[in-house]
Amino acid sequence: MTTVVTSGVFTSTTPPISPVNGVGTDYIQWGSAGSQSGYQFRGAAADVQLDGTEFVIGTFVHRNKPTSVSPSQFDVQLSVNVMFEDGSTTDLHFSFHHDETPNSTGTSPADDDLVDLQTFIHPQPVTIDGKQYRAVLSGFKRGGHIVRQFRSPEGGINFAEVVCMFTLEEPDVIISDLRYLGTGTGQADEYVEILNRGGGPQDLTGWKVEAKPTAYSFPFPPGTVIQPGQRYRVYTNENHPAYGGFSFGSSGEVWRDQGGIARLVADDGFVVDQSPYLDKGFNKTGTP
């Protein structure tokens, strides 16, 4: 484990936008004077595990006012300076894609502005205590959930934590979340989530998610690849393209409310990860 202190500045936009100010600072703004929108980055101090464990690298703030800028879609580059406890530093460079959606016309409400993470993995390795790691952005953390797209309501000051991890070069896929208590008939909105917390992509061809003891199984389609920092979800009976669009396609319950086990199984049958919940998947007789 190591302790880090971070700070950040916005270095440029691609393509260049007009009007804009604050380039080279932690608060970049665009639009007409008196009605400017902008991003702010607030650094943080954190204890960091060097095993792919996520930590908050800073807070992203979007001060969203009705404004106009040309072009309306652009990328904003952020440089984050990370200082380690031994005094050494490194700079990490990431990019956000901004969609300045149309403002309210008086007859219809304004759409939320959209912010997407464009760069998830820093291209150069980071050396910590003589060992090389990859820096990967997981996404925006809001309400306890990590997402890759930040929806920013018009006319507000909207916050999200930016979550990062230091990890080794190779892929490391785990079960990161399991929603086993859904809503509605058939609990279609339940899901199991997997995360690649490693520094390299993983081909999931031949891999599957298993639900024990209900015996449901979902094989990932051939050619499915999960990138560093990426999350996939397999829903019971819903389609969510932002998380891969995967579903068991089941009208019945996949994750029983009394307890069970989620397993991630590789193409050779090896159990890569498993996540027991409640009674750990065993009934009263002890039979899985």
Disulfide bonds with the S-S distance in Angstrom:
none
